[in-house]
Amino acid sequence: MLKRLVVYTAVIIGFVRMAEAPKMYQTEAMVRMMGDRIDRVIQQERIYTVMHKYLITQGLRGKVKTRNKIVSSILSASQKYNLDPALIMVILDTESGFDFTEIGDDGELGGGQISPSDWVGILKIYGIINRPKDLLIPEKNVYACAFILRYELDRVNGDLDKALFAYNGVKKNKKAGEIYIAKVRSSMERIREFLNEK
């Protein structure tokens, strides 16, 4: 029902926009635009469903509001920072099991286990947080996690393994870094399996 409503809304918006276009281009452009828009809406709905399914398998069964908040934040942050939403989700799972109240042994905060000493300054500059405690707010932690992933990926020219190694902060422990990377990649495969299910 929700999927149908979203698709219909997208179609109506498309028709309104097309009414402003020159008549000779309306039919062809409208068909192309509507097809693209509907495909995007359906894909987003599928990703949303898969992410909920993954969260349930990780112990968040019955916590619908929490799941909605996490999934919405991940999708929004993934679009802002041009990241695969599955990557953000897997980092949050690997780092804390989606526990946004977790404080690590070295003071890392929230679901993404972000180190205040390394990141608070730059996260403040970019308006993601105002103070370290903001990293315990799920939405802000998700955005901080996505920002750091994008920062590290850009720094190493898109090399995911190097970016994950840097994110995890295991610069002096290569073995621990390799284990972390393998865990992240394995979890991403699980999400892709969910996406490929009929």
Secondary structure, DSSP 8 states (H G I E B T S, - for coil): -HHHHHHHHHHHHHHHHHTTS-HHHHHHHHHHHHHHHHHHHHHHHHHHHHHHHHHHHTT-TT-HHHHHHHHHHHHHHHHHTT--HHHHHHHHHHHHSS-TT-B-TT--BTTTTB-HHHHHHHHHHTTS-SSGGGGGSHHHHHHHHHHHHHHHHHHTTT-HHHHHHHHHT-TT-HHHHHHHHHHHHHHHHHHHHHHH--
